[in-house]
Amino acid sequence: MPRRYVIQKDPDELWTVYDKFTGWPAELDGLVLTGLSVRAAKKFVGTLNLKDHIDQMGRGISLKNARGPRN
């Protein structure tokens, strides 16, 4: 399953969750997911990817055919 959200280590040794489709830090309920511990970042990225998967399935979109911008 393609993953829309990924984590990346920042120069300050903290972590950010990024939306691969937009290239911007991800948000969840208005919270920008930056400056996180690796443990928190992994939990948020799992939650967001699961939510995205459920949303895609609800719209009948095959994740194998869903594409974001090329990196």
N, C-alpha and C positions, 0 to 999 in steps of 0.2 A: 504494500500500500504506500503510495507516495505520501510524504509527510510535508504538510504546509509549514509547520513551525519547527524551528531548530534553535539550539542554544549556541552562544558564542562567548568566549572568555574576553572580557574587556581589559584594557591596559592596567586598570587598577586592581586586577585579580578577582573582580566580581563578574557576574554573568548576566547576559541579556537574552531574552527570548525574542527571536526575529520571525516575522512573517515573510517567508520566501517569495510569496507572490507580490508583495508590495516593496520589500526591502527595508521596511520600517520596523522599529521595535513593536512587539505585539502588545495589545491591551486586553484586559479582562475586567469587565464591569467598571470601566473607567480608570483602572490602574495600569499605568505603563510599566511593563515588566523588565525593568533595568535595575542594576545594582543588587542582584540577588546572589544568595549562596548557590553553589552548584546543586545542592539537594532541592532547594526551592525551585530553581530553574527547571530541573528535570521533572518535578511534579507538575509545574505549570505547563510545560511543553506536552506532557502526556495528556493532561486535561484538555488543552486546546486542540490537539490532534484528534482526540476521541470525539470532541464536540464537532469538529469540522467533518469527520467521517460520518457521524450521525446526520448532520445537516445535508451532506451530499447524498446520502442514501435516501433521505426523506424527499429530496428533489428528483430522485431517480437518475442521478448522474453517476456514471461509472468512474471510479477513482483512477482506473487504468488509463482513461481517456482525458482526465482533467489535467490541464497544464497551466502553469504559471509562467511568468517571464523567464527567459533563459538566463542563467548566471554565467 
